[in-house]
């Protein structure tokens, strides 16, 4: 970009060489522009004004150092920061001495708050949208605000940065050329297994978010439905206790089930399906015919009895075939 970029992202000046002590308040400037201030590496920086519109700003997923100067300048210069949880965002702002006002916007108040935010944007405000951590709109309520903003021909600007999805993917040791981000699976086992079956034929690495209290059950369902696939569990990414476990899906499921529930944010990744032919040469044909008249479970039982193949293997194959037919 050129130094004269209208967004004001490329030019920011350090004010003085001596480290600043304490928190930095907004700079005192002329009415109408009011660029904000922030501190980085012990130095005070003043951000130039940013263009009106909604600025979607990625924030760290754990390590506060994983934020760009552009993101800091945007947060400091915005008229307000729209945050999923203002308590979480306050920690980040305090660390960098940013005094921009915060506005709460989450799934419980989105319907009420969105018209007010859109009114401010229509009036020419520059708002910064952040999530609790990482890139907004990934498993948070920001999509509708972005969609409605664009529908009003108001600019939406991306300020990219940290993402738990990509951070986990690059350390998992699984294929990265194609991947599918599912987010959170259903909380109930029956619905969860059904959704896993629908995803089973996707020819790429599957990426899930999961809560610590459900991760053992989810891994068990993934192993039961998907069978022998390579997988990884990433916990507390970028933080002091970052842990990544890798191995066959069934092994990881057994290990986690035998331990107390883990702490922290968790990303589960499962490798793509292999191109393995069925053990019985007519298994797919028999399953296909059985599925026309029976449920997946009953079809697997019928074909298992007919072919002598283990019921669990036949059931896993039946789920895959049923998902492909939908």
ZAVODREN-694872 format. One line per 3 residues: number of its first residue (from 1); their letters; for each residue x, y, z of C-alpha. Coordinates in pm, 1 decimal, padded with zeros to 6 digits. Example, Ala and Ser with C-alpha at 12.3 -4.5 7.8 and 13.67 -1.06 7.14 Angstrom:
1	AS	01230.0/-00450.0/00780.0; 01367.0/-00106.0/00714.0
***
This chain:
1	XXX	00000.0/00000.0/00000.0; 00099.7/00362.1/-00045.9; 00180.7/00582.1/00251.0
4	XXX	-00121.8/00794.6/00169.6; -00373.8/00507.8/00194.7; -00715.2/00647.2/00286.7
7	XXX	-00766.8/00381.9/00555.3; -00478.1/00529.2/00753.4; -00331.4/00184.3/00821.9
10	XXX	00012.9/00239.6/00672.0; 00123.6/00549.6/00857.2; 00152.3/00571.6/01231.9
13	XXX	00413.9/00772.2/01417.1; 00597.3/00685.2/01735.2; 00579.1/00976.2/01977.0
16	XXX	00911.0/00995.6/02158.4; 01174.2/00731.6/02220.5; 01130.0/00687.3/02595.7
19	XXX	00904.3/00408.0/02722.3; 00563.8/00517.8/02851.2; 00460.4/00416.2/03201.2
22	XXX	00101.5/00336.5/03285.9; -00195.6/00317.2/03052.0; -00231.3/00546.7/02754.9
25	XXX	-00550.5/00745.8/02713.9; -00688.6/00876.5/02386.6; -00478.2/01151.1/02234.0
28	XXX	-00604.0/01510.0/02269.8; -00659.3/01620.4/01912.4; -00881.5/01854.9/01722.6
31	XXX	-01254.9/01787.3/01714.5; -01362.0/01579.6/01415.2; -01059.5/01353.1/01373.1
34	XXX	-00966.2/01221.5/01717.5; -00714.9/00950.0/01629.0; -00648.2/00718.3/01924.2
37	XXX	-00327.3/00613.2/02092.9; -00179.9/00278.0/02188.7; 00147.0/00147.3/02330.5
40	XXX	00367.9/-00127.8/02189.7; 00716.4/-00232.5/02302.1; 00700.1/00039.9/02563.9
43	XXX	00652.2/00316.1/02306.4; 00345.4/00531.5/02249.9; 00194.8/00529.5/01903.0
46	XXX	-00078.4/00747.8/01757.4; -00311.8/00598.2/01499.8; -00440.2/00805.1/01210.3
49	XXX	-00815.5/00817.6/01143.7; -00969.1/00519.0/00966.7; -01238.7/00524.2/00701.3
52	XXX	-01605.6/00500.7/00803.6; -01748.0/00150.3/00804.5; -01721.2/-00179.5/00987.2
55	XXX	-01365.5/-00302.0/01046.4; -01350.5/-00675.8/01122.0; -01043.6/-00712.1/01343.2
58	XXX	-00875.0/-01040.4/01435.6; -00740.0/-01052.7/01791.2; -00505.9/-01302.2/01964.9
61	XXX	-00637.6/-01647.7/02055.4; -00418.2/-01658.8/02364.0; -00079.8/-01493.9/02332.2
64	XXX	-00134.1/-01116.7/02343.2; 00172.3/-01069.5/02122.5; -00013.7/-01221.4/01827.4
67	XXX	-00171.2/-00897.4/01710.0; -00063.0/-00675.2/01422.6; 00020.5/-00305.3/01435.1
70	XXX	-00261.7/-00251.6/01187.4; -00508.1/-00415.8/01426.6; -00385.4/-00201.8/01718.5
73	XXX	-00409.9/00114.2/01510.7; -00762.6/00021.4/01400.2; -00880.7/-00049.8/01753.3
76	XXX	-00730.0/00276.2/01876.4; -00876.2/00489.4/01597.1; -01227.3/00340.3/01589.1
79	XXX	-01522.4/00535.1/01727.3; -01618.1/00221.7/01923.5; -01521.1/-00143.3/01950.4
82	XXX	-01804.4/-00393.2/01911.4; -01705.6/-00690.8/02128.4; -01857.8/-01031.3/02194.6
85	XXX	-01748.2/-01012.0/02559.2; -01631.6/-00670.0/02676.7; -01458.9/-00823.6/02980.8
88	XXX	-01229.1/-01027.5/02758.2; -01156.8/-00739.5/02521.8; -01079.4/-00503.2/02811.3
91	XXX	-00778.1/-00719.1/02896.9; -00637.7/-00676.1/02546.2; -00706.3/-00302.2/02538.6
94	XXX	-00550.0/-00249.0/02881.3; -00237.9/-00436.5/02772.5; -00190.9/-00199.6/02478.5
97	XXX	-00317.8/00117.0/02645.3; -00622.1/00161.6/02421.2; -00912.8/00364.6/02557.0
100	XXX	-01168.9/00323.6/02275.9; -01525.8/00275.8/02409.5; -01661.5/-00079.7/02409.4
103	XXX	-02007.2/-00196.3/02300.0; -02129.9/-00548.4/02383.5; -02266.9/-00746.7/02088.9
106	XXX	-02337.1/-01117.8/02138.2; -02596.8/-01382.2/02058.8; -02823.1/-01275.6/02345.1
109	XXX	-02849.3/-00905.5/02253.0; -02771.1/-00909.7/01879.9; -03128.0/-00852.8/01762.4
112	XXX	-03162.0/-00546.3/01985.1; -02814.1/-00402.2/01932.9; -02778.4/-00453.3/01559.0
115	XXX	-03017.3/-00170.2/01455.5; -02829.8/00072.8/01681.7; -02493.2/-00030.0/01536.2
118	XXX	-02626.0/-00003.7/01181.0; -02760.2/00343.6/01258.9; -02415.6/00451.7/01375.9
121	XXX	-02254.6/00305.0/01065.5; -02509.7/00476.0/00841.7; -02422.9/00802.1/01015.6
124	XXX	-02056.9/00765.9/00917.2; -01905.3/00597.3/01222.6; -01599.5/00372.8/01207.1
127	XXX	-01664.5/00065.0/01420.8; -01424.7/-00220.2/01496.0; -01577.9/-00567.8/01535.7
130	XXX	-01389.7/-00822.9/01748.5; -01473.6/-01163.7/01891.7; -01357.1/-01308.4/02223.5
133	XXX	-01046.2/-01434.6/02045.5; -00928.4/-01494.7/01690.8; -01102.8/-01391.8/01371.6
136	XXX	-01461.5/-01261.7/01402.9; -01751.2/-01444.4/01232.1; -01589.1/-01784.9/01300.5
139	XXX	-01841.5/-01937.2/01545.1; -01964.9/-01598.4/01669.8; -02265.3/-01374.0/01588.3
142	XXX	-02083.2/-01125.6/01366.0; -02206.4/-01257.8/01030.0; -02550.2/-01096.5/01045.6
145	XXX	-02400.0/-00757.9/01131.1; -02157.9/-00782.9/00838.1; -02436.6/-00897.0/00604.6
148	XXX	-02667.8/-00611.2/00704.6; -02382.9/-00361.4/00680.4; -02305.8/-00466.9/00324.3
151	XXX	-02675.6/-00455.7/00235.8; -02666.3/-00084.5/00319.1; -02364.8/-00029.4/00090.8
154	XXX	-02143.6/00049.1/00389.2; -01779.9/-00056.7/00369.9; -01663.8/-00370.5/00551.7
157	XXX	-01287.0/-00392.0/00597.1; -01091.5/-00702.7/00697.7; -00801.3/-00664.8/00940.8
160	XXX	-00667.9/-01023.9/00937.2; -00474.5/-01204.1/01204.8; -00492.1/-01500.6/01442.0
163	XXX	-00734.2/-01789.5/01385.7; -00762.0/-02103.5/01598.7; -00868.1/-02301.1/01291.2
166	XXX	-00550.7/-02228.0/01095.5; -00324.3/-02236.5/01400.9; -00441.1/-02590.8/01476.1
169	XXX	-00434.9/-02703.7/01113.5; -00070.1/-02616.3/01053.8; 00056.7/-02809.8/01357.5
172	XXX	-00174.7/-03112.5/01337.1; 00031.5/-03304.2/01083.1; -00278.1/-03375.2/00874.4
175	XXX	-00341.5/-03281.9/00508.2; -00383.2/-02906.6/00463.1; -00457.3/-02883.2/00090.4
178	XXX	-00830.4/-02921.7/00159.6; -01013.0/-02885.4/00489.4; -01365.8/-02834.1/00616.0
181	XXX	-01443.2/-02628.4/00927.2; -01756.9/-02754.1/01101.3; -01740.0/-02558.2/01424.8
184	XXX	-01926.4/-02718.0/01716.0; -02103.7/-03049.5/01665.4; -02448.1/-03107.6/01823.2
187	XXX	-02433.5/-03164.8/02201.2; -02641.8/-03486.2/02198.5; -02474.9/-03808.9/02085.1
190	XXX	-02745.8/-03921.9/01841.2; -02756.0/-03589.7/01658.5; -02378.2/-03566.3/01674.3
193	XXX	-02329.9/-03906.6/01512.0; -02578.9/-03816.2/01243.8; -02391.7/-03499.5/01157.3
196	XXX	-02057.3/-03681.9/01161.2; -02200.3/-03932.0/00914.9; -02298.1/-03646.2/00683.4
199	XXX	-01939.1/-03518.8/00695.8; -01774.9/-03859.3/00656.5; -01731.8/-03850.0/00278.6
202	XXX	-01571.1/-03503.2/00263.2; -01227.8/-03550.8/00099.1; -01038.4/-03320.0/00333.8
205	XXX	-00934.3/-03269.9/00693.5; -01227.2/-03201.7/00925.6; -01186.7/-02927.4/01188.2
208	XXX	-01410.0/-02897.5/01494.5; -01432.6/-02678.1/01803.4; -01530.2/-02859.2/02122.1
211	XXX	-01578.5/-02785.7/02490.0; -01359.3/-02962.9/02748.6; -01655.8/-03141.1/02908.0
214	XXX	-01775.5/-03290.4/02576.6; -01449.1/-03367.6/02399.6; -01426.3/-03728.9/02524.9
217	XXX	-01778.5/-03811.9/02407.2; -01721.6/-03636.4/02075.0; -01398.5/-03827.6/02009.1
220	XXX	-01578.9/-04153.0/02087.9; -01854.7/-04070.8/01838.4; -01602.2/-03963.7/01574.7
223	XXX	-01414.7/-04291.7/01614.6; -01734.1/-04498.3/01603.6; -01863.9/-04333.8/01286.5
226	XXX	-01547.1/-04252.4/01092.0; -01342.6/-04558.7/01180.9; -00961.0/-04568.7/01165.1
229	XXX	-00845.8/-04220.7/01070.5; -00550.5/-04009.4/01181.6; -00646.2/-03722.8/01409.4
232	XXX	-00513.7/-03449.2/01637.9; -00633.3/-03261.8/01944.4; -00499.1/-02907.7/01993.0
235	XXX	-00549.4/-02741.7/02331.6; -00463.6/-02392.6/02458.3; -00300.7/-02291.1/02129.1
238	XXX	-00040.0/-02011.0/02157.5; -00063.2/-02021.0/02538.5; 00187.9/-02144.5/02796.6
241	XXX	00024.8/-02488.9/02827.4; -00023.3/-02544.3/02454.1; -00064.0/-02916.6/02383.9
244	XXX	-00109.4/-03103.4/02057.1; -00177.0/-03476.6/02058.7; -00163.9/-03677.2/01738.1
247	XXX	-00253.1/-04035.7/01656.2; -00525.5/-04271.0/01535.7; -00870.9/-04141.0/01619.7
250	XXX	-00968.1/-04443.8/01830.5; -00645.6/-04419.2/02033.8; -00701.4/-04050.7/02109.2
253	XXX	-01060.0/-04125.0/02208.5; -00943.6/-04391.4/02455.2; -00671.6/-04169.4/02603.7
256	XXX	-00899.4/-03870.3/02659.8; -01177.6/-04089.4/02802.5; -00937.8/-04220.4/03069.1
259	XXX	-00832.2/-03872.0/03184.1; -01008.1/-03591.9/03373.3; -01174.2/-03335.1/03143.2
262	XXX	-00903.6/-03109.2/02995.2; -00896.4/-02736.5/03050.8; -00895.7/-02459.7/02792.0
265	XXX	-01009.0/-02417.4/02434.4; -00993.9/-02731.0/02217.6; -00971.6/-02791.2/01843.0
268	XXX	-01024.8/-03145.0/01710.8; -00896.9/-03236.6/01365.7; -00964.1/-03558.7/01172.7
271	XXX	-00785.3/-03664.7/00855.6; -00970.0/-03734.0/00528.9; -01111.4/-04077.7/00444.0
274	XXX	-00880.1/-04327.9/00283.5; -00959.1/-04500.7/-00042.2; -00979.3/-04850.4/00106.6
277	XXX	-01190.9/-05111.7/-00073.6; -01441.5/-05303.4/00136.9; -01320.0/-05636.8/00274.5
280	XXX	-01611.3/-05825.8/00122.7; -01621.4/-05772.0/-00255.5; -02000.5/-05734.5/-00260.1
283	XXX	-02034.1/-05537.7/00063.9; -02126.5/-05204.4/-00095.8; -02378.9/-05365.0/-00330.6
286	XXX	-02542.1/-05558.6/-00047.5; -02551.8/-05251.8/00176.3; -02697.1/-05039.9/-00100.0
289	XXX	-02981.1/-05285.0/-00147.7; -03039.0/-05320.9/00226.9; -03048.6/-04945.3/00277.8
292	XXX	-03339.8/-04920.6/00035.6; -03556.6/-05113.4/00280.1; -03397.1/-05061.7/00620.1
295	XXX	-03246.3/-04799.5/00848.7; -02868.7/-04771.2/00861.9; -02852.5/-04973.2/01183.1
298	XXX	-03082.6/-05249.2/01060.0; -02916.7/-05263.7/00718.1; -02578.1/-05308.4/00884.7
301	XXX	-02714.1/-05590.1/01101.3; -02865.8/-05770.9/00802.3; -02554.2/-05744.8/00584.9
304	XXX	-02321.7/-05833.6/00874.1; -02514.9/-06154.6/00932.8; -02518.4/-06232.3/00561.3
307	XXX	-02148.7/-06170.3/00490.2; -01989.1/-06255.6/00822.3; -01816.8/-05916.5/00836.5
310	XXX	-01790.9/-05750.6/01181.0; -02103.4/-05547.6/01252.9; -01904.7/-05239.2/01358.0
313	XXX	-01718.0/-05227.7/01024.7; -02036.5/-05284.4/00826.4; -02215.9/-05014.8/01026.7
316	XXX	-01938.6/-04759.7/00959.8; -01952.5/-04839.2/00588.4; -02333.5/-04815.7/00588.6
319	XXX	-02312.8/-04466.4/00740.6; -02072.6/-04355.2/00466.1; -02293.9/-04490.4/00188.8
322	XXX	-02607.7/-04342.2/00342.0; -02443.5/-03999.2/00368.8; -02341.4/-04006.3/00001.7
325	XX	-02697.9/-04074.7/-00105.0; -02836.5/-03759.8/00063.1
***
